[in-house]
Amino acid sequence: MQKERKDEGLEALGRETEYNSAYAPEVLETFENRHQENDYWVRFNCPEFTSLCPITGQPDFAEIRIAYVPAKRMVESKSLKLYLFSFRNHGDFHEDCVNVIMKDLIRLMDPKYIEVTGLFMPRGGISIWPYANYGKPGTKWEKLAEKRLFTRDGGEE
């Protein structure tokens, strides 16, 4: 199994970890979805996400939840960890982080459907929980994206 993964051109998996100190979408890697005939969910939870406030430079802490229905390509989990870690010194508002993560993953994988939720810890007594989603245009996934956007309860599932 390990040889099969090496044949897919994955660079991060199985190597010594190098951490980027700046936003680094180029570390993201994919592999072929071996079950393209099935519709199924893949979920990631990053409970220790950090970024910086672009105004004050203070750290913001969040739980980032990513869920997607893959098409032909899937994101490799170690590269996703390195990518999310690259936000550590990146200054962006909460809503921007969530939308940037989603758009980078869409460009990378072209999934059928994806959603990203950021459960940011309170700052000044207020929590911000941005949610962004996408469904492939002209498909049932586009309809699901609209339905989920309008029926969300604000972040919690």
Beta strands, then each sheet from edge to edge (+ up, - down):
strand 1: 30-32
strand 2: 42-52
strand 3: 59-69
strand 4: 73-75
strand 5: 113-120
strand 6: 131-135
sheet 1: 1+ 4-
sheet 2: 2+ 3- 5+ 6-
end
